[in-house]
Amino acid sequence: MEKILTKAEIEALLNAVFDGRIEPERELAKAEGLVVSYDLFNTEAHKGFVPNLDIIYDSYIRYNRVNLSNRLRKVVEIKKIGARSYKFDDFIQTLPSPVCMAIFKIEPLKGAALISFDSTLVLSLVDSLLGGTGVSRVPMANRMFTSIELRLMEKIVRDILQDLEKAWAPLYATHMNLLRMEMNPRLINIVPPEYQIVTMSLKIQIEDISGNMVFAIPYMTIDPIRDKLKAGMQFDLMAIDPQWSSRLSAELMEAPLEIIVEMGNAGITLRELLELAVGDTIMLDKPCSSELQIKVEGETKYWGVPGIRHGNRAIQISTICGRGGQR
């Protein structure tokens, strides 16, 4: 049976302290080594520190940036603004108005989490999905979102949850299940008001339009897997970002290279070099009609035949060399 004091025992203990029959300092001295102090206001949860959780969001950004760009057919950039811890009631007070929220379950972890989107981002996403420029022509003026707009946002949210599942997979197998969409923060009660939540704010840039998206996960949801978070993730299981690879390839294709065509070789003395004058002829070791070496950044890559094309001196590649310049 757990050693929990009853209400009567607690009152008796307090009366004994007030009457001087029990000295707290002496009792604490006796229990030295058995009692561990716990600072409720200086815990990791209060600071919003969850080890390696930001790495999950880094992975999510890589997935979602590609998928959202493909869905909208526009260039999308996603950047982290920062993580922070709130009491749930305080977090609700920070939400803008109007706001679009998605409540979802991280199975098998307990509790629910939410994603919030500001109105600028919602209207930009909706306009882009409908084939527009991303700039809504309808004035916001604190209006509530229509059912069609919420329906379209629901499709975006389902994509987000799929990418979030992939980001969590190397650490912990989860299933992200959308519960409902909501616009009124007062109707949200994923945890009691005094419970701590950990948020991550992201900035979504869709060409010239930007908006904010916030993930909010209760600390009690993450707490059971804190040890796994501390231990780290299998980073080699992360997928390679295809957009980064394509950008790197595009940059490499634009890199300047030095190409040299060797017409031939000749050996002369230093005296002969110093005595060269305009009109002198240097005889090379091969005729101009023979194949010439073509070097790229000092390495022999091709052999070719010189000639004239459109009035310009040119060389036609006849052989592609292998490794080490071998023909």
N, C-alpha and C positions, 0 to 999 in steps of 0.2 A: 504494500500500500504506500502511496506517495505521502511524504512528510509535509503536509500542507496544514497550516494553522487554521483553526476555525475562527469565526468572528469573535467568540467569547475569549478564546486564547489570545488573540491579537489585542483586545481591550485590556486583558489582565497584564499583558506584557508592557503596554504603554503606561498603565497605571504604576507598575513597578519602577519604570524608568523615571516617571515624574516624582514619585515618592522617594527616590534615591536608593531604593533597595537593590537596583541593578545599575552598574556603571558601564555604559556602552564602551568606553575606552578599554576597560579591563577585559571585557568579554571579547572585544576585537583582538586584543593582544593574545588571549588564549587561542583564538581561532586563526592566528597568523599562519599562513601557508595553506589554509583551507579555503579562504575567502579570496575571490578574484574580483577586483574592481572592474566595473563596466561603465564606460562613459556613453550615455545615451545620445549625447549631442556631438560626439566626435567619432562616430562609427563610419566605416567605409560606405555604408548605405546612405548615411546622411550627406556625405560629401559627393555622392553620385558616382563613386569609383567602383566600377565593375571590371576586373581584369580581362583584357582581350576582347571585350564586347565590341569595341570600335573596329576590331579586325573583321568581325562578322559583317558590319555595315560596309566596310571597304569592299568585301566580296560581293555584297548585295549591289553596291553601286556599279561594279563592273558588269554584272548580269543585266541590271535594269536599264542601264544607259543604252545598251545595244538593243534590247527588246522594245523599249519605249521609242527609240529612234526609228526602228522598223515599223512600228504601229502608226506613228504620226507621219512617217516619211519626211522627217526633219531632223536636223542636228540637235541633239539634246546633251547637255552637260549637267552632271550632278556633283555637287561639292558638299562636304560636311561643314556645318557651321560650328557644332560643338555639342557635347553631352552635358547634362545637368540633372540634378536630383531635386524633386519637389515633393511636398505633401500633395496628395491628389487634389484636394480642394484648392490649393494655391495654383496648381497647374491649370485647372479649369478657368480660373480668373484671368490667366494670361492669353487664352484663346481669343482670336479676333472675331468680329461679328460682321458679316455672316461667316460661318465656317462649315466645312464638309468633313464629317468624321466617319471612319470605318471601324467598327468593333469586330475584333477577330479573336479566335481561340488558338493558343499554341499547344496543340495536343502532343504528348500526354501531360504537359505541365499544367499546373493548376492556375486558375484565374484567367482573366481575359486582358487583352491589350487593345490599343487603338492607334489609328493613324489620322492625323488632321491635315487638311489642305486649306490654305487661305483662298479667298474668293478670286484673286488674280490668277492663281494657278488653275483653279477649277475652270474658269471661263476660257482660259487659254487652251487647256486640254480639250474641252468640249468643242471649241471652235475649230481646232486642228483636226479632231476626229471627224467632223462634218465636212472637211475639205476646205476650211477657211484659212486665213492667214495666221491665225492664232491670236489676233486682236479682236476682242468682242466688240460689236457695235451696240450692244445693249448696255445702258448705264447701270453700274452696280448699285449705287444708292441704297446700300444695306438691304437689298431685296433678298428674299429666300430663294433657294435653288428650286427649279422646276423638277417634276418627276422624271422628265426626259434627261435632264442634266445629271440627276442622281443615278439614273440607269446607265448612262455612259460612263460615269465615274466608277460605277461598280465593276465594269469591265477592266478599267485601269487598275483598280484595287486587286482584282483577282490575279492579274499579271504580276503585280507587286508581291503578292503573297507567294506565288510560285517561285519568284526569284529569291524571296526571303527563305523559303524552304531549302533551296539549293545552297544558300549562304550558310545556313545552320548545319547542313548535312555533315561536313567534316568533323564537327564538334558533337552534335547530338541530333539523332533522327527525329524530326518533328513533322506534323501536318498542320498547316495553317488553314483554319476554317473560318470563312467570313460569316459573322452572325447577322449583322444588319448595318445599314447606313443611317446616319443621324445628322441633324443640323442644329439641334438645341443642346448646348452643353449641360443644361440642368437635368436632362434626361439620361445623362451618362453616369453610371455608378459601378464601374468595373471593380473598384475597391472602396472601402470606407474612406471618408474625407481625410482622416489623419494618417492614412497609410502612405508609405514612401513609394514613388515611382521614379524610374530612370528614363530620361528622354534623350533623343538624338535628333537634332535639327539638321535638315538638308535643304540646300538651295537648288532649285530646278531651273535651268536656263534653257528655254526653247527659242533658239535664234535670238531675237531682240527682247523677248518677254521673259521675266523671271518671277518665281513665286516660291513660297516656303512649304515644306512638308515636315511634319514632326512625328516620330515614333515615340510612343509612351508605353513602357512595359513595367508592371508592378515589380517591386523588388522581391516580393514573396514568390513571384513566378520564376525568377532567375536564381534565387537562393539555393534550391536543391542541386543545381549544377555548377555552383561556384568552384568546386574543386576541379571540375573538368576545364572550366575557364582558366583557372590558375595554371593548370598543367599545360595549357597551350593547345594548338590545333595542328592537324596534319596539313601543313601548307602545300605540300606537294600534291594534295588531292584537289586543290583549287584549279579551276579551269583557266586557261590562258585567255586573256582579253583579246578577242578577235579584232576589235577596233584599234587597239594599240598596235597589233601586228600589222594591220593594213597601213596605219599611219607611218610606222617605221619603214615599211616597204616603199611607200610613196616618197619619203624623205631620202632614202637611199638611191632611188631612181633619179633624183635631182642632184645628187652629189657630183661635183665637177671632177673630171679625170684628165690626166695628161697623156696624150697619145703621141708617140714619136715613130716616124718611119726612117729606118736607117738605109740610106742610099748605098752605103759601102764604107770601106775603111782604106786609109792610106797612112804610110809611115814616113815622117819627115823629121829632120833634125831641128833643134832649137834655132840654129843659125838660119836654116831655110825658112822657118816660121817667121823670124824677125825680118827677113828680107822680102817677104811677100808684098806685092804691089797690085794695084788695080789692073785687071786684065790677065793676071797669072792664072794658070790652069793647074788644078790638082787632080792627078790621075787616081781613080779609085780602083779597088781590086776586083770589081765585077761590072759587067755591062749594064746599062740602064734598063735593058729589056728583061733582065733576069728577075726572079722573085726576090722581094725585099722583106726584111723583118719588120713587123709592126709591134711595138712595145707599148703596154698600158701600165703606167706607174712603174716603169723600169723593168717589167716582166714581159717576156716574149709571149704574146697571145695568138698572133696570126702571122701568116705569110701572104703577100699579095703582089700583084703586077701593076706597075705604074702606068699612068696614061693621062688623057685629057677628057674632061666631061663638061659640057656647056661652057667651054672656054677656060675652065679652071683645072689646075693640076689635081689629080685624084689618084686613088689606088684601089684596085679591085681585089677583095679578099679571095684568095684561092685555097687556103688551108687554115684550119683551126687547130691550134696546138693543144696538146694534152698538158698534164702536170709537168712542171719543170721546163716548159717550152719545147717539149719533144713533139716532132711532127708525126 
